[in-house]
Amino acid sequence: MPLKVDNLAFVNTKNAFYLLLAMHIAGIIGLSIESTRELFQSLTPINLLLTAAIVLHFEEIKSPRYFIFILSVIVVGFLVEVVGVQTGFIFGEYQYGPTLGIKLWNVPLAIGLNWVVMIYCTGLFARGVAHSKLPTILLGAILMTVIDILIEPVAIKLDFWTWSSEAVPLRNYLGWFITSLILHLLFYYLMPKSNNSLAPRLLYILIGFFIALNFI
């Protein structure tokens, strides 16, 4: 008789939450210790992939729109980053370091999946707070921008990316907000009945993760 993973008792949102929490606590500790920092930096793409796989697994309605949403955000997010890196027009002048893994056109392949996770989690959170179209999309984009503010010092410190200017340009946050608005619009229309109780909890983990890393 074939073994169905979905029927195993340990595959539930509670245990998935604790697994994600443990992964990110381990990351905080590993990145905080100089002797282990390089190792944990090299594990960043694997962490992104596992985090995405875990949270997306618990989406309750895997309709064709769900897969269109994922593919659309991966493509749009990646191409926006390509244009950003090549021209400096969208976010300002920046370059990706080696931490996020293999690159195509100087942009890590994992970056599109990162956009998916962030839009998905902030989208579900925003929908639970603001129930109508405009407030939901605006709140989602604002959350994304706040998270980027938390990420920037960490990203520079851990060589995710570097800026040609000494300070992060304001254009970056404007570009991030506008891109997030577009992607949250996609989420709102493509995922109207999306349900995943793990996603908002992952958002709390990610916010805590980057707040903690700002102090290492």
PyMOL commands that place a pseudoatom at each C-alpha (Angstrom):
pseudoatom trace, name=CA, resn=MET, resi=1, chain=A, elem=C, hetatm=0, pos=[0.000, 0.000, 0.000]
pseudoatom trace, name=CA, resn=PRO, resi=2, chain=A, elem=C, hetatm=0, pos=[1.545, 3.347, -0.982]
pseudoatom trace, name=CA, resn=LEU, resi=3, chain=A, elem=C, hetatm=0, pos=[2.422, 5.743, 1.814]
pseudoatom trace, name=CA, resn=LYS, resi=4, chain=A, elem=C, hetatm=0, pos=[0.559, 9.030, 1.579]
pseudoatom trace, name=CA, resn=VAL, resi=5, chain=A, elem=C, hetatm=0, pos=[2.537, 11.820, 3.210]
pseudoatom trace, name=CA, resn=ASP, resi=6, chain=A, elem=C, hetatm=0, pos=[-0.553, 13.981, 3.721]
pseudoatom trace, name=CA, resn=ASN, resi=7, chain=A, elem=C, hetatm=0, pos=[-1.992, 11.297, 6.023]
pseudoatom trace, name=CA, resn=LEU, resi=8, chain=A, elem=C, hetatm=0, pos=[0.981, 11.254, 8.375]
pseudoatom trace, name=CA, resn=ALA, resi=9, chain=A, elem=C, hetatm=0, pos=[0.184, 12.745, 11.767]
pseudoatom trace, name=CA, resn=PHE, resi=10, chain=A, elem=C, hetatm=0, pos=[3.252, 14.970, 11.888]
pseudoatom trace, name=CA, resn=VAL, resi=11, chain=A, elem=C, hetatm=0, pos=[2.378, 16.756, 8.648]
pseudoatom trace, name=CA, resn=ASN, resi=12, chain=A, elem=C, hetatm=0, pos=[0.237, 19.561, 10.047]
pseudoatom trace, name=CA, resn=THR, resi=13, chain=A, elem=C, hetatm=0, pos=[0.467, 23.323, 10.364]
pseudoatom trace, name=CA, resn=LYS, resi=14, chain=A, elem=C, hetatm=0, pos=[1.399, 23.210, 14.049]
pseudoatom trace, name=CA, resn=ASN, resi=15, chain=A, elem=C, hetatm=0, pos=[4.458, 21.045, 13.493]
pseudoatom trace, name=CA, resn=ALA, resi=16, chain=A, elem=C, hetatm=0, pos=[5.321, 22.924, 10.303]
pseudoatom trace, name=CA, resn=PHE, resi=17, chain=A, elem=C, hetatm=0, pos=[5.262, 26.165, 12.301]
pseudoatom trace, name=CA, resn=TYR, resi=18, chain=A, elem=C, hetatm=0, pos=[7.653, 24.736, 14.895]
pseudoatom trace, name=CA, resn=LEU, resi=19, chain=A, elem=C, hetatm=0, pos=[9.930, 23.451, 12.140]
pseudoatom trace, name=CA, resn=LEU, resi=20, chain=A, elem=C, hetatm=0, pos=[10.047, 26.862, 10.455]
pseudoatom trace, name=CA, resn=LEU, resi=21, chain=A, elem=C, hetatm=0, pos=[10.593, 28.534, 13.822]
pseudoatom trace, name=CA, resn=ALA, resi=22, chain=A, elem=C, hetatm=0, pos=[13.471, 26.158, 14.630]
pseudoatom trace, name=CA, resn=MET, resi=23, chain=A, elem=C, hetatm=0, pos=[15.040, 26.728, 11.200]
pseudoatom trace, name=CA, resn=HIS, resi=24, chain=A, elem=C, hetatm=0, pos=[15.018, 30.489, 11.631]
pseudoatom trace, name=CA, resn=ILE, resi=25, chain=A, elem=C, hetatm=0, pos=[16.213, 30.419, 15.247]
pseudoatom trace, name=CA, resn=ALA, resi=26, chain=A, elem=C, hetatm=0, pos=[19.094, 28.217, 14.090]
pseudoatom trace, name=CA, resn=GLY, resi=27, chain=A, elem=C, hetatm=0, pos=[19.748, 30.768, 11.362]
pseudoatom trace, name=CA, resn=ILE, resi=28, chain=A, elem=C, hetatm=0, pos=[19.856, 33.634, 13.847]
pseudoatom trace, name=CA, resn=ILE, resi=29, chain=A, elem=C, hetatm=0, pos=[22.316, 31.750, 16.041]
pseudoatom trace, name=CA, resn=GLY, resi=30, chain=A, elem=C, hetatm=0, pos=[24.463, 30.523, 13.149]
pseudoatom trace, name=CA, resn=LEU, resi=31, chain=A, elem=C, hetatm=0, pos=[24.652, 33.944, 11.506]
pseudoatom trace, name=CA, resn=SER, resi=32, chain=A, elem=C, hetatm=0, pos=[25.451, 35.590, 14.839]
pseudoatom trace, name=CA, resn=ILE, resi=33, chain=A, elem=C, hetatm=0, pos=[28.574, 33.490, 15.448]
pseudoatom trace, name=CA, resn=GLU, resi=34, chain=A, elem=C, hetatm=0, pos=[31.575, 34.479, 13.366]
pseudoatom trace, name=CA, resn=SER, resi=35, chain=A, elem=C, hetatm=0, pos=[32.925, 30.937, 13.070]
pseudoatom trace, name=CA, resn=THR, resi=36, chain=A, elem=C, hetatm=0, pos=[29.637, 29.583, 11.647]
pseudoatom trace, name=CA, resn=ARG, resi=37, chain=A, elem=C, hetatm=0, pos=[28.451, 32.636, 9.706]
pseudoatom trace, name=CA, resn=GLU, resi=38, chain=A, elem=C, hetatm=0, pos=[29.948, 31.616, 6.365]
pseudoatom trace, name=CA, resn=LEU, resi=39, chain=A, elem=C, hetatm=0, pos=[28.354, 28.153, 6.578]
pseudoatom trace, name=CA, resn=PHE, resi=40, chain=A, elem=C, hetatm=0, pos=[24.916, 29.554, 7.369]
pseudoatom trace, name=CA, resn=GLN, resi=41, chain=A, elem=C, hetatm=0, pos=[25.240, 32.153, 4.621]
pseudoatom trace, name=CA, resn=SER, resi=42, chain=A, elem=C, hetatm=0, pos=[25.856, 29.319, 2.149]
pseudoatom trace, name=CA, resn=LEU, resi=43, chain=A, elem=C, hetatm=0, pos=[22.673, 27.606, 3.383]
pseudoatom trace, name=CA, resn=THR, resi=44, chain=A, elem=C, hetatm=0, pos=[20.493, 30.646, 2.619]
pseudoatom trace, name=CA, resn=PRO, resi=45, chain=A, elem=C, hetatm=0, pos=[19.184, 29.390, -0.785]
pseudoatom trace, name=CA, resn=ILE, resi=46, chain=A, elem=C, hetatm=0, pos=[18.287, 26.024, 0.776]
pseudoatom trace, name=CA, resn=ASN, resi=47, chain=A, elem=C, hetatm=0, pos=[16.458, 27.790, 3.593]
pseudoatom trace, name=CA, resn=LEU, resi=48, chain=A, elem=C, hetatm=0, pos=[14.499, 29.877, 1.066]
pseudoatom trace, name=CA, resn=LEU, resi=49, chain=A, elem=C, hetatm=0, pos=[13.549, 26.776, -0.922]
pseudoatom trace, name=CA, resn=LEU, resi=50, chain=A, elem=C, hetatm=0, pos=[12.478, 24.763, 2.140]
pseudoatom trace, name=CA, resn=THR, resi=51, chain=A, elem=C, hetatm=0, pos=[10.511, 27.667, 3.601]
pseudoatom trace, name=CA, resn=ALA, resi=52, chain=A, elem=C, hetatm=0, pos=[8.650, 28.178, 0.321]
pseudoatom trace, name=CA, resn=ALA, resi=53, chain=A, elem=C, hetatm=0, pos=[7.935, 24.462, -0.097]
pseudoatom trace, name=CA, resn=ILE, resi=54, chain=A, elem=C, hetatm=0, pos=[6.603, 24.129, 3.450]
pseudoatom trace, name=CA, resn=VAL, resi=55, chain=A, elem=C, hetatm=0, pos=[4.312, 27.151, 3.485]
pseudoatom trace, name=CA, resn=LEU, resi=56, chain=A, elem=C, hetatm=0, pos=[2.968, 26.632, -0.050]
pseudoatom trace, name=CA, resn=HIS, resi=57, chain=A, elem=C, hetatm=0, pos=[2.238, 22.975, 0.742]
pseudoatom trace, name=CA, resn=PHE, resi=58, chain=A, elem=C, hetatm=0, pos=[-0.430, 24.067, 3.225]
pseudoatom trace, name=CA, resn=GLU, resi=59, chain=A, elem=C, hetatm=0, pos=[-2.459, 26.141, 0.767]
pseudoatom trace, name=CA, resn=GLU, resi=60, chain=A, elem=C, hetatm=0, pos=[-5.910, 24.545, 0.980]
pseudoatom trace, name=CA, resn=ILE, resi=61, chain=A, elem=C, hetatm=0, pos=[-7.120, 25.496, -2.512]
pseudoatom trace, name=CA, resn=LYS, resi=62, chain=A, elem=C, hetatm=0, pos=[-4.570, 24.458, -5.125]
pseudoatom trace, name=CA, resn=SER, resi=63, chain=A, elem=C, hetatm=0, pos=[-6.598, 25.505, -8.156]
pseudoatom trace, name=CA, resn=PRO, resi=64, chain=A, elem=C, hetatm=0, pos=[-5.096, 26.431, -11.547]
pseudoatom trace, name=CA, resn=ARG, resi=65, chain=A, elem=C, hetatm=0, pos=[-5.148, 30.052, -10.355]
pseudoatom trace, name=CA, resn=TYR, resi=66, chain=A, elem=C, hetatm=0, pos=[-2.867, 29.080, -7.473]
pseudoatom trace, name=CA, resn=PHE, resi=67, chain=A, elem=C, hetatm=0, pos=[-0.200, 27.830, -9.880]
pseudoatom trace, name=CA, resn=ILE, resi=68, chain=A, elem=C, hetatm=0, pos=[-0.710, 30.813, -12.194]
pseudoatom trace, name=CA, resn=PHE, resi=69, chain=A, elem=C, hetatm=0, pos=[-0.159, 33.096, -9.195]
pseudoatom trace, name=CA, resn=ILE, resi=70, chain=A, elem=C, hetatm=0, pos=[3.079, 31.352, -8.214]
pseudoatom trace, name=CA, resn=LEU, resi=71, chain=A, elem=C, hetatm=0, pos=[4.443, 31.373, -11.764]
pseudoatom trace, name=CA, resn=SER, resi=72, chain=A, elem=C, hetatm=0, pos=[3.382, 34.991, -12.362]
pseudoatom trace, name=CA, resn=VAL, resi=73, chain=A, elem=C, hetatm=0, pos=[5.056, 36.288, -9.205]
pseudoatom trace, name=CA, resn=ILE, resi=74, chain=A, elem=C, hetatm=0, pos=[8.238, 34.301, -9.870]
pseudoatom trace, name=CA, resn=VAL, resi=75, chain=A, elem=C, hetatm=0, pos=[8.480, 35.698, -13.407]
pseudoatom trace, name=CA, resn=VAL, resi=76, chain=A, elem=C, hetatm=0, pos=[7.487, 39.291, -12.588]
pseudoatom trace, name=CA, resn=GLY, resi=77, chain=A, elem=C, hetatm=0, pos=[9.596, 39.415, -9.417]
pseudoatom trace, name=CA, resn=PHE, resi=78, chain=A, elem=C, hetatm=0, pos=[12.646, 38.004, -11.186]
pseudoatom trace, name=CA, resn=LEU, resi=79, chain=A, elem=C, hetatm=0, pos=[12.332, 40.254, -14.253]
pseudoatom trace, name=CA, resn=VAL, resi=80, chain=A, elem=C, hetatm=0, pos=[11.859, 43.359, -12.111]
pseudoatom trace, name=CA, resn=GLU, resi=81, chain=A, elem=C, hetatm=0, pos=[15.083, 42.464, -10.307]
pseudoatom trace, name=CA, resn=VAL, resi=82, chain=A, elem=C, hetatm=0, pos=[16.881, 41.897, -13.633]
pseudoatom trace, name=CA, resn=VAL, resi=83, chain=A, elem=C, hetatm=0, pos=[15.809, 45.327, -14.884]
pseudoatom trace, name=CA, resn=GLY, resi=84, chain=A, elem=C, hetatm=0, pos=[16.724, 46.806, -11.502]
pseudoatom trace, name=CA, resn=VAL, resi=85, chain=A, elem=C, hetatm=0, pos=[20.233, 45.343, -11.500]
pseudoatom trace, name=CA, resn=GLN, resi=86, chain=A, elem=C, hetatm=0, pos=[20.944, 46.077, -15.170]
pseudoatom trace, name=CA, resn=THR, resi=87, chain=A, elem=C, hetatm=0, pos=[19.630, 49.656, -15.253]
pseudoatom trace, name=CA, resn=GLY, resi=88, chain=A, elem=C, hetatm=0, pos=[19.467, 50.934, -11.669]
pseudoatom trace, name=CA, resn=PHE, resi=89, chain=A, elem=C, hetatm=0, pos=[16.164, 52.525, -12.640]
pseudoatom trace, name=CA, resn=ILE, resi=90, chain=A, elem=C, hetatm=0, pos=[13.683, 50.724, -10.388]
pseudoatom trace, name=CA, resn=PHE, resi=91, chain=A, elem=C, hetatm=0, pos=[15.474, 50.392, -7.051]
pseudoatom trace, name=CA, resn=GLY, resi=92, chain=A, elem=C, hetatm=0, pos=[18.740, 52.294, -7.534]
pseudoatom trace, name=CA, resn=GLU, resi=93, chain=A, elem=C, hetatm=0, pos=[22.256, 51.034, -8.276]
pseudoatom trace, name=CA, resn=TYR, resi=94, chain=A, elem=C, hetatm=0, pos=[22.868, 47.667, -6.591]
pseudoatom trace, name=CA, resn=GLN, resi=95, chain=A, elem=C, hetatm=0, pos=[24.453, 44.276, -7.209]
pseudoatom trace, name=CA, resn=TYR, resi=96, chain=A, elem=C, hetatm=0, pos=[23.758, 40.846, -5.733]
pseudoatom trace, name=CA, resn=GLY, resi=97, chain=A, elem=C, hetatm=0, pos=[26.472, 39.036, -3.800]
pseudoatom trace, name=CA, resn=PRO, resi=98, chain=A, elem=C, hetatm=0, pos=[26.999, 35.251, -3.718]
pseudoatom trace, name=CA, resn=THR, resi=99, chain=A, elem=C, hetatm=0, pos=[24.871, 34.523, -0.629]
pseudoatom trace, name=CA, resn=LEU, resi=100, chain=A, elem=C, hetatm=0, pos=[21.551, 33.953, -2.433]
pseudoatom trace, name=CA, resn=GLY, resi=101, chain=A, elem=C, hetatm=0, pos=[23.009, 31.350, -4.763]
pseudoatom trace, name=CA, resn=ILE, resi=102, chain=A, elem=C, hetatm=0, pos=[23.177, 30.720, -8.515]
pseudoatom trace, name=CA, resn=LYS, resi=103, chain=A, elem=C, hetatm=0, pos=[22.482, 33.753, -10.712]
pseudoatom trace, name=CA, resn=LEU, resi=104, chain=A, elem=C, hetatm=0, pos=[20.992, 34.362, -14.123]
pseudoatom trace, name=CA, resn=TRP, resi=105, chain=A, elem=C, hetatm=0, pos=[21.622, 37.815, -15.634]
pseudoatom trace, name=CA, resn=ASN, resi=106, chain=A, elem=C, hetatm=0, pos=[23.282, 38.765, -12.316]
pseudoatom trace, name=CA, resn=VAL, resi=107, chain=A, elem=C, hetatm=0, pos=[20.118, 37.994, -10.315]
pseudoatom trace, name=CA, resn=PRO, resi=108, chain=A, elem=C, hetatm=0, pos=[19.832, 34.947, -8.004]
pseudoatom trace, name=CA, resn=LEU, resi=109, chain=A, elem=C, hetatm=0, pos=[17.342, 32.390, -9.312]
pseudoatom trace, name=CA, resn=ALA, resi=110, chain=A, elem=C, hetatm=0, pos=[15.935, 32.091, -5.782]
pseudoatom trace, name=CA, resn=ILE, resi=111, chain=A, elem=C, hetatm=0, pos=[14.787, 35.716, -5.742]
pseudoatom trace, name=CA, resn=GLY, resi=112, chain=A, elem=C, hetatm=0, pos=[11.561, 35.014, -7.639]
pseudoatom trace, name=CA, resn=LEU, resi=113, chain=A, elem=C, hetatm=0, pos=[10.566, 32.384, -5.096]
pseudoatom trace, name=CA, resn=ASN, resi=114, chain=A, elem=C, hetatm=0, pos=[11.349, 34.827, -2.309]
pseudoatom trace, name=CA, resn=TRP, resi=115, chain=A, elem=C, hetatm=0, pos=[8.895, 37.291, -3.859]
pseudoatom trace, name=CA, resn=VAL, resi=116, chain=A, elem=C, hetatm=0, pos=[6.264, 34.518, -3.917]
pseudoatom trace, name=CA, resn=VAL, resi=117, chain=A, elem=C, hetatm=0, pos=[6.656, 33.724, -0.215]
pseudoatom trace, name=CA, resn=MET, resi=118, chain=A, elem=C, hetatm=0, pos=[6.588, 37.367, 0.850]
pseudoatom trace, name=CA, resn=ILE, resi=119, chain=A, elem=C, hetatm=0, pos=[3.604, 38.363, -1.325]
pseudoatom trace, name=CA, resn=TYR, resi=120, chain=A, elem=C, hetatm=0, pos=[1.705, 35.221, -0.341]
pseudoatom trace, name=CA, resn=CYS, resi=121, chain=A, elem=C, hetatm=0, pos=[2.233, 35.686, 3.409]
pseudoatom trace, name=CA, resn=THR, resi=122, chain=A, elem=C, hetatm=0, pos=[1.609, 39.438, 3.475]
pseudoatom trace, name=CA, resn=GLY, resi=123, chain=A, elem=C, hetatm=0, pos=[-1.387, 38.990, 1.157]
pseudoatom trace, name=CA, resn=LEU, resi=124, chain=A, elem=C, hetatm=0, pos=[-3.094, 36.485, 3.429]
pseudoatom trace, name=CA, resn=PHE, resi=125, chain=A, elem=C, hetatm=0, pos=[-2.310, 38.591, 6.491]
pseudoatom trace, name=CA, resn=ALA, resi=126, chain=A, elem=C, hetatm=0, pos=[-3.656, 41.766, 4.847]
pseudoatom trace, name=CA, resn=ARG, resi=127, chain=A, elem=C, hetatm=0, pos=[-6.827, 39.991, 3.722]
pseudoatom trace, name=CA, resn=GLY, resi=128, chain=A, elem=C, hetatm=0, pos=[-7.478, 38.886, 7.292]
pseudoatom trace, name=CA, resn=VAL, resi=129, chain=A, elem=C, hetatm=0, pos=[-7.192, 42.470, 8.555]
pseudoatom trace, name=CA, resn=ALA, resi=130, chain=A, elem=C, hetatm=0, pos=[-8.636, 44.565, 5.714]
pseudoatom trace, name=CA, resn=HIS, resi=131, chain=A, elem=C, hetatm=0, pos=[-11.488, 42.837, 3.940]
pseudoatom trace, name=CA, resn=SER, resi=132, chain=A, elem=C, hetatm=0, pos=[-12.043, 45.096, 0.916]
pseudoatom trace, name=CA, resn=LYS, resi=133, chain=A, elem=C, hetatm=0, pos=[-9.945, 45.432, -2.227]
pseudoatom trace, name=CA, resn=LEU, resi=134, chain=A, elem=C, hetatm=0, pos=[-8.033, 48.715, -1.908]
pseudoatom trace, name=CA, resn=PRO, resi=135, chain=A, elem=C, hetatm=0, pos=[-7.163, 48.507, 1.817]
pseudoatom trace, name=CA, resn=THR, resi=136, chain=A, elem=C, hetatm=0, pos=[-6.045, 44.886, 1.390]
pseudoatom trace, name=CA, resn=ILE, resi=137, chain=A, elem=C, hetatm=0, pos=[-3.721, 45.676, -1.514]
pseudoatom trace, name=CA, resn=LEU, resi=138, chain=A, elem=C, hetatm=0, pos=[-2.352, 48.824, 0.146]
pseudoatom trace, name=CA, resn=LEU, resi=139, chain=A, elem=C, hetatm=0, pos=[-1.760, 47.084, 3.476]
pseudoatom trace, name=CA, resn=GLY, resi=140, chain=A, elem=C, hetatm=0, pos=[0.024, 44.228, 1.730]
pseudoatom trace, name=CA, resn=ALA, resi=141, chain=A, elem=C, hetatm=0, pos=[2.342, 46.630, -0.114]
pseudoatom trace, name=CA, resn=ILE, resi=142, chain=A, elem=C, hetatm=0, pos=[3.005, 48.634, 3.056]
pseudoatom trace, name=CA, resn=LEU, resi=143, chain=A, elem=C, hetatm=0, pos=[3.886, 45.444, 4.937]
pseudoatom trace, name=CA, resn=MET, resi=144, chain=A, elem=C, hetatm=0, pos=[6.279, 44.472, 2.149]
pseudoatom trace, name=CA, resn=THR, resi=145, chain=A, elem=C, hetatm=0, pos=[7.976, 47.871, 2.351]
pseudoatom trace, name=CA, resn=VAL, resi=146, chain=A, elem=C, hetatm=0, pos=[8.312, 47.705, 6.138]
pseudoatom trace, name=CA, resn=ILE, resi=147, chain=A, elem=C, hetatm=0, pos=[9.866, 44.250, 5.821]
pseudoatom trace, name=CA, resn=ASP, resi=148, chain=A, elem=C, hetatm=0, pos=[12.306, 45.586, 3.223]
pseudoatom trace, name=CA, resn=ILE, resi=149, chain=A, elem=C, hetatm=0, pos=[13.348, 48.300, 5.673]
pseudoatom trace, name=CA, resn=LEU, resi=150, chain=A, elem=C, hetatm=0, pos=[14.149, 45.521, 8.161]
pseudoatom trace, name=CA, resn=ILE, resi=151, chain=A, elem=C, hetatm=0, pos=[15.925, 43.412, 5.534]
pseudoatom trace, name=CA, resn=GLU, resi=152, chain=A, elem=C, hetatm=0, pos=[18.235, 46.077, 4.080]
pseudoatom trace, name=CA, resn=PRO, resi=153, chain=A, elem=C, hetatm=0, pos=[20.796, 46.343, 6.936]
pseudoatom trace, name=CA, resn=VAL, resi=154, chain=A, elem=C, hetatm=0, pos=[20.896, 42.538, 7.227]
pseudoatom trace, name=CA, resn=ALA, resi=155, chain=A, elem=C, hetatm=0, pos=[21.232, 42.034, 3.468]
pseudoatom trace, name=CA, resn=ILE, resi=156, chain=A, elem=C, hetatm=0, pos=[24.173, 44.416, 3.252]
pseudoatom trace, name=CA, resn=LYS, resi=157, chain=A, elem=C, hetatm=0, pos=[25.890, 42.867, 6.273]
pseudoatom trace, name=CA, resn=LEU, resi=158, chain=A, elem=C, hetatm=0, pos=[25.487, 39.293, 5.006]
pseudoatom trace, name=CA, resn=ASP, resi=159, chain=A, elem=C, hetatm=0, pos=[26.334, 40.099, 1.371]
pseudoatom trace, name=CA, resn=PHE, resi=160, chain=A, elem=C, hetatm=0, pos=[22.889, 39.412, -0.061]
pseudoatom trace, name=CA, resn=TRP, resi=161, chain=A, elem=C, hetatm=0, pos=[23.381, 42.566, -2.116]
pseudoatom trace, name=CA, resn=THR, resi=162, chain=A, elem=C, hetatm=0, pos=[25.337, 45.834, -2.023]
pseudoatom trace, name=CA, resn=TRP, resi=163, chain=A, elem=C, hetatm=0, pos=[24.492, 49.402, -3.012]
pseudoatom trace, name=CA, resn=SER, resi=164, chain=A, elem=C, hetatm=0, pos=[26.729, 51.704, -5.014]
pseudoatom trace, name=CA, resn=SER, resi=165, chain=A, elem=C, hetatm=0, pos=[25.684, 54.556, -2.718]
pseudoatom trace, name=CA, resn=GLU, resi=166, chain=A, elem=C, hetatm=0, pos=[26.609, 54.688, 0.949]
pseudoatom trace, name=CA, resn=ALA, resi=167, chain=A, elem=C, hetatm=0, pos=[22.971, 54.742, 2.065]
pseudoatom trace, name=CA, resn=VAL, resi=168, chain=A, elem=C, hetatm=0, pos=[20.005, 52.778, 0.721]
pseudoatom trace, name=CA, resn=PRO, resi=169, chain=A, elem=C, hetatm=0, pos=[18.319, 55.108, -1.804]
pseudoatom trace, name=CA, resn=LEU, resi=170, chain=A, elem=C, hetatm=0, pos=[14.734, 56.167, -1.194]
pseudoatom trace, name=CA, resn=ARG, resi=171, chain=A, elem=C, hetatm=0, pos=[14.009, 55.008, -4.742]
pseudoatom trace, name=CA, resn=ASN, resi=172, chain=A, elem=C, hetatm=0, pos=[14.485, 51.444, -3.502]
pseudoatom trace, name=CA, resn=TYR, resi=173, chain=A, elem=C, hetatm=0, pos=[11.563, 51.692, -1.102]
pseudoatom trace, name=CA, resn=LEU, resi=174, chain=A, elem=C, hetatm=0, pos=[9.364, 53.406, -3.688]
pseudoatom trace, name=CA, resn=GLY, resi=175, chain=A, elem=C, hetatm=0, pos=[10.228, 50.734, -6.255]
pseudoatom trace, name=CA, resn=TRP, resi=176, chain=A, elem=C, hetatm=0, pos=[9.593, 47.991, -3.706]
pseudoatom trace, name=CA, resn=PHE, resi=177, chain=A, elem=C, hetatm=0, pos=[6.210, 49.514, -2.805]
pseudoatom trace, name=CA, resn=ILE, resi=178, chain=A, elem=C, hetatm=0, pos=[5.073, 49.877, -6.427]
pseudoatom trace, name=CA, resn=THR, resi=179, chain=A, elem=C, hetatm=0, pos=[6.223, 46.360, -7.348]
pseudoatom trace, name=CA, resn=SER, resi=180, chain=A, elem=C, hetatm=0, pos=[4.452, 45.007, -4.269]
pseudoatom trace, name=CA, resn=LEU, resi=181, chain=A, elem=C, hetatm=0, pos=[1.250, 46.844, -5.228]
pseudoatom trace, name=CA, resn=ILE, resi=182, chain=A, elem=C, hetatm=0, pos=[1.267, 45.158, -8.637]
pseudoatom trace, name=CA, resn=LEU, resi=183, chain=A, elem=C, hetatm=0, pos=[1.949, 41.714, -7.186]
pseudoatom trace, name=CA, resn=HIS, resi=184, chain=A, elem=C, hetatm=0, pos=[-0.662, 42.148, -4.453]
pseudoatom trace, name=CA, resn=LEU, resi=185, chain=A, elem=C, hetatm=0, pos=[-3.166, 43.066, -7.150]
pseudoatom trace, name=CA, resn=LEU, resi=186, chain=A, elem=C, hetatm=0, pos=[-2.352, 39.719, -8.785]
pseudoatom trace, name=CA, resn=PHE, resi=187, chain=A, elem=C, hetatm=0, pos=[-2.777, 37.959, -5.449]
pseudoatom trace, name=CA, resn=TYR, resi=188, chain=A, elem=C, hetatm=0, pos=[-6.130, 39.630, -4.799]
pseudoatom trace, name=CA, resn=TYR, resi=189, chain=A, elem=C, hetatm=0, pos=[-7.624, 38.537, -8.133]
pseudoatom trace, name=CA, resn=LEU, resi=190, chain=A, elem=C, hetatm=0, pos=[-5.921, 35.180, -8.625]
pseudoatom trace, name=CA, resn=MET, resi=191, chain=A, elem=C, hetatm=0, pos=[-6.269, 33.945, -5.034]
pseudoatom trace, name=CA, resn=PRO, resi=192, chain=A, elem=C, hetatm=0, pos=[-9.702, 35.185, -3.858]
pseudoatom trace, name=CA, resn=LYS, resi=193, chain=A, elem=C, hetatm=0, pos=[-10.393, 32.089, -1.753]
pseudoatom trace, name=CA, resn=SER, resi=194, chain=A, elem=C, hetatm=0, pos=[-6.845, 31.297, -0.665]
pseudoatom trace, name=CA, resn=ASN, resi=195, chain=A, elem=C, hetatm=0, pos=[-6.620, 29.804, 2.814]
pseudoatom trace, name=CA, resn=ASN, resi=196, chain=A, elem=C, hetatm=0, pos=[-3.447, 28.917, 4.696]
pseudoatom trace, name=CA, resn=SER, resi=197, chain=A, elem=C, hetatm=0, pos=[-3.229, 29.359, 8.466]
pseudoatom trace, name=CA, resn=LEU, resi=198, chain=A, elem=C, hetatm=0, pos=[0.541, 28.815, 8.388]
pseudoatom trace, name=CA, resn=ALA, resi=199, chain=A, elem=C, hetatm=0, pos=[1.317, 31.796, 6.143]
pseudoatom trace, name=CA, resn=PRO, resi=200, chain=A, elem=C, hetatm=0, pos=[0.559, 34.632, 8.619]
pseudoatom trace, name=CA, resn=ARG, resi=201, chain=A, elem=C, hetatm=0, pos=[2.525, 32.789, 11.300]
pseudoatom trace, name=CA, resn=LEU, resi=202, chain=A, elem=C, hetatm=0, pos=[5.471, 32.470, 8.940]
pseudoatom trace, name=CA, resn=LEU, resi=203, chain=A, elem=C, hetatm=0, pos=[5.236, 36.231, 8.445]
pseudoatom trace, name=CA, resn=TYR, resi=204, chain=A, elem=C, hetatm=0, pos=[5.717, 36.715, 12.202]
pseudoatom trace, name=CA, resn=ILE, resi=205, chain=A, elem=C, hetatm=0, pos=[8.733, 34.393, 12.099]
pseudoatom trace, name=CA, resn=LEU, resi=206, chain=A, elem=C, hetatm=0, pos=[10.319, 36.289, 9.206]
pseudoatom trace, name=CA, resn=ILE, resi=207, chain=A, elem=C, hetatm=0, pos=[9.773, 39.677, 10.840]
pseudoatom trace, name=CA, resn=GLY, resi=208, chain=A, elem=C, hetatm=0, pos=[11.279, 38.400, 14.097]
pseudoatom trace, name=CA, resn=PHE, resi=209, chain=A, elem=C, hetatm=0, pos=[14.163, 36.833, 12.157]
pseudoatom trace, name=CA, resn=PHE, resi=210, chain=A, elem=C, hetatm=0, pos=[15.169, 40.086, 10.485]
pseudoatom trace, name=CA, resn=ILE, resi=211, chain=A, elem=C, hetatm=0, pos=[14.647, 42.178, 13.611]
pseudoatom trace, name=CA, resn=ALA, resi=212, chain=A, elem=C, hetatm=0, pos=[16.971, 39.824, 15.509]
pseudoatom trace, name=CA, resn=LEU, resi=213, chain=A, elem=C, hetatm=0, pos=[19.608, 39.898, 12.760]
pseudoatom trace, name=CA, resn=ASN, resi=214, chain=A, elem=C, hetatm=0, pos=[19.650, 43.689, 12.882]
pseudoatom trace, name=CA, resn=PHE, resi=215, chain=A, elem=C, hetatm=0, pos=[21.285, 43.348, 16.300]
pseudoatom trace, name=CA, resn=ILE, resi=216, chain=A, elem=C, hetatm=0, pos=[24.067, 40.881, 15.454]
for i in range(1, 216): cmd.bond("trace and resi %d" % i, "trace and resi %d" % (i + 1))
show_as sticks, trace
zoom trace
